[in-house]
Amino acid sequence: MAACTERSKQHLCGLCSVYRGYRVYWQQNTTSTSCMLQKSLFGTYIRRARLAKSRNQHRLGTMMDLWTDIFLAVVGFLRPVSTMPYSAAFVLVVGILLALISSVITMKMVDVNKLKSDTEELKAWQKKLNEARKTMNPVLLQEVAAEQSHIMQIQLSMQSARMKPCCVYYIPFILIFTILNGVYGNVPVAILPFNPQGALPFLEPWIGMSIPGSGFGLWFWSWYFLSALGLGTLIRKVFGLPNV
């Protein structure tokens, strides 16, 4: 009986050893297969990501080449007006067109009558404020203080009205200035008959350069803004827009 029990124990120990061996073998193979599968999936993901990046770079490069070709074609088309005196006249015409576009957009997007009334009310309040400060009249000071919150609301409304056309006008403005910069660069487009850099030396080379025997040459953007100061005011008056 004791011998039979001993043999049963040995047989059971053998089975346990075989089970442990199979278990270790299964865990090792399962872990190895899982790692290989993860590595394979990760490698596939990396290859797809690299392929997508390469395609996006190719598309971006194609788009950039297209825009560069269009830009160079426009710059080449404007080459006849790249030298004086045609450059001064052309930039002046561009300024007039941009002022017209700005005025038309403002007419379409802004309540001009309300903008006029708000402008007049703001000017009247500022006049009353200056008078109250000069005379120190307590009645006027009290009226000005009582109307201040209403005037602040009017100013916010006017600022919002100005921003609406600017959001549309800003894109063509930047595009046109980029093209003009490609045409003219750091070459004067107009010449003033006097030399302001003698009294204001910081103007050179900020807004232009001195041209011996001729005067002071202006870059395209400084000539544009100088001419737009008067032209913009005149065009806004023609359209009945307040100069705010």
C-alpha positions in Angstrom: 0.0 0.0 0.0 2.8 2.4 0.9 4.6 1.5 -2.4 1.4 2.3 -4.4 1.1 5.6 -2.7 4.7 6.5 -3.4 4.3 5.7 -7.1 1.2 7.9 -7.2 3.1 10.8 -5.7 5.9 10.3 -8.3 3.4 10.1 -11.1 1.6 13.3 -9.9 5.0 15.1 -9.6 5.8 14.2 -13.1 2.5 15.5 -14.4 3.1 18.7 -12.6 6.5 19.1 -14.1 5.2 18.5 -17.6 2.4 21.0 -16.9 4.9 23.6 -15.7 7.0 23.0 -18.8 4.1 23.4 -21.2 3.0 26.6 -19.3 6.5 28.2 -19.6 6.7 27.2 -23.2 3.2 28.7 -24.0 4.0 31.9 -22.1 7.3 32.4 -24.0 5.8 31.7 -27.4 2.7 33.9 -26.7 4.9 36.8 -25.5 7.2 36.4 -28.5 4.2 36.3 -30.9 2.6 39.4 -29.2 5.8 41.4 -29.4 6.3 40.5 -33.1 2.7 41.5 -33.8 3.1 44.8 -32.0 6.4 45.5 -33.8 4.8 44.7 -37.2 1.8 47.0 -36.5 4.1 49.8 -35.3 6.3 49.4 -38.4 3.2 49.6 -40.6 2.0 52.7 -38.9 5.4 54.4 -39.2 5.6 53.5 -43.0 2.1 54.9 -43.5 2.9 58.1 -41.6 6.1 58.6 -43.6 4.2 58.1 -46.9 1.4 60.5 -45.9 4.1 63.1 -44.9 5.9 62.7 -48.2 2.6 63.1 -50.1 1.7 66.3 -48.1 5.2 67.7 -48.7 4.8 67.0 -52.4 1.4 68.7 -52.6 2.6 71.7 -50.6 5.7 72.0 -52.8 3.4 71.9 -55.9 1.1 74.6 -54.5 4.1 76.8 -53.6 5.6 76.3 -57.1 2.2 77.3 -58.6 1.9 80.5 -56.4 5.5 81.4 -57.2 4.9 81.0 -60.9 1.8 83.2 -60.7 3.7 85.8 -58.6 6.6 86.0 -61.0 4.2 86.2 -63.9 2.4 89.2 -62.4 5.7 90.9 -61.5 7.0 90.4 -65.0 3.7 91.8 -66.4 4.2 94.9 -64.3 7.8 95.4 -65.4 7.0 98.3 -67.8 5.8 100.4 -64.8 8.7 99.5 -62.6 10.7 102.7 -63.4 10.0 106.4 -63.0 7.9 108.3 -63.9 5.5 105.4 -64.6 6.1 103.9 -61.2 4.8 107.1 -59.4 1.7 107.2 -61.5 1.0 103.5 -61.2 1.3 103.5 -57.4 -1.0 106.5 -57.3 -3.6 104.6 -59.4 -3.3 101.6 -57.1 -3.9 103.9 -54.1 -7.0 105.3 -55.8 -8.4 101.8 -56.6 -7.8 100.6 -53.0 -9.5 103.7 -51.6 -12.5 103.1 -53.9 -12.6 99.4 -52.9 -12.5 100.4 -49.2 -15.3 102.9 -49.7 -17.5 100.5 -51.6 -17.0 97.8 -48.9 -17.8 100.3 -46.2 -21.0 101.4 -48.0 -22.1 97.7 -48.3 -21.3 96.6 -44.8 -21.8 99.6 -42.5 -24.9 101.7 -41.7 -23.4 105.0 -43.0 -26.2 107.2 -41.6 -25.8 105.8 -38.1 -22.0 106.2 -38.4 -22.5 109.8 -39.3 -24.9 110.5 -36.4 -22.5 108.7 -34.0 -19.6 110.8 -35.3 -21.5 114.1 -34.9 -22.6 113.1 -31.4 -19.1 112.2 -30.4 -17.7 115.5 -31.7 -20.4 117.4 -29.8 -19.5 115.6 -26.6 -15.8 116.2 -27.0 -16.5 119.9 -27.6 -18.5 120.0 -24.4 -15.8 118.2 -22.6 -13.1 120.7 -23.7 -15.4 123.6 -22.7 -16.1 122.0 -19.3 -12.4 121.6 -18.6 -11.6 125.1 -19.6 -14.4 126.8 -17.6 -14.6 124.2 -14.8 -18.3 124.8 -14.9 -19.8 122.3 -12.4 -23.0 121.9 -14.4 -21.1 121.1 -17.6 -18.8 118.7 -15.7 -21.8 116.9 -14.3 -23.4 116.6 -17.8 -20.2 115.3 -19.3 -19.8 112.7 -16.6 -23.4 111.6 -17.0 -23.0 111.1 -20.7 -19.6 109.4 -20.6 -21.0 105.8 -20.4 -23.2 106.5 -23.4 -20.3 108.0 -25.3 -18.2 104.9 -24.6 -20.9 102.7 -26.1 -20.9 104.9 -29.2 -17.1 104.6 -29.5 -17.3 100.8 -29.2 -20.0 100.7 -31.9 -17.9 102.9 -34.2 -14.9 100.7 -33.7 -16.9 97.6 -34.5 -18.3 99.3 -37.7 -14.7 100.1 -38.8 -13.5 96.6 -38.2 -16.1 94.9 -40.4 -14.8 96.3 -43.8 -11.2 95.9 -42.6 -11.6 92.2 -42.3 -12.5 92.0 -46.0 -10.2 94.8 -47.2 -7.1 93.4 -45.4 -6.6 90.3 -47.6 -6.4 92.2 -51.0 -4.4 94.9 -49.4 -1.7 92.5 -48.3 -1.7 90.7 -51.6 -1.3 93.9 -53.6 1.5 95.2 -51.4 3.3 91.9 -51.7 3.2 92.2 -55.5 4.3 95.8 -55.4 7.2 94.9 -53.1 8.2 92.3 -55.7 8.1 94.9 -58.5 9.8 97.8 -56.8 11.6 96.5 -53.7 14.1 99.1 -52.4 13.9 101.3 -55.6 12.5 104.8 -55.4 9.2 105.3 -57.3 8.8 109.0 -56.8 11.0 112.0 -56.1 10.3 114.9 -53.8 11.8 118.2 -55.1 13.4 118.9 -51.7 15.5 117.0 -49.2 13.7 116.5 -45.8 16.5 114.3 -44.5 18.5 117.5 -43.8 16.1 118.4 -41.0 14.9 114.8 -40.3 17.9 112.6 -40.8 16.1 109.5 -39.6 13.9 109.5 -42.7 16.7 107.9 -44.7 16.6 105.0 -45.4 13.3 104.6 -43.5 10.9 106.0 -46.1 13.4 106.7 -49.0 16.8 107.8 -50.0 18.6 110.9 -51.1 19.1 111.3 -54.8 21.9 113.8 -55.5 20.9 116.5 -57.9 17.2 115.4 -57.9 15.8 115.4 -54.4 14.5 112.7 -52.1 13.3 109.4 -53.5 10.4 107.7 -51.8 9.9 103.9 -51.6 6.6 102.6 -53.0 4.9 102.2 -49.7 5.8 105.7 -48.4 4.7 107.2 -51.6 1.4 105.2 -51.4 0.6 106.4 -47.9 1.6 110.0 -48.6 -0.7 110.2 -51.6 -3.4 108.1 -49.8 -3.7 110.7 -47.0 -5.3 113.2 -49.4 -6.9 110.8 -51.9 -8.6 108.7 -49.2 -10.2 111.8 -47.6 -11.4 113.1 -51.0 -12.9 109.7 -52.0 -14.6 109.3 -48.7 -16.2 112.7 -49.1 -17.4 111.7 -52.6 -19.1 108.6 -51.1 -20.5 110.6 -48.2 -18.5 108.7 -45.6 -17.3 110.4 -42.4 -13.6 110.7 -41.8 -13.3 108.7 -38.6 
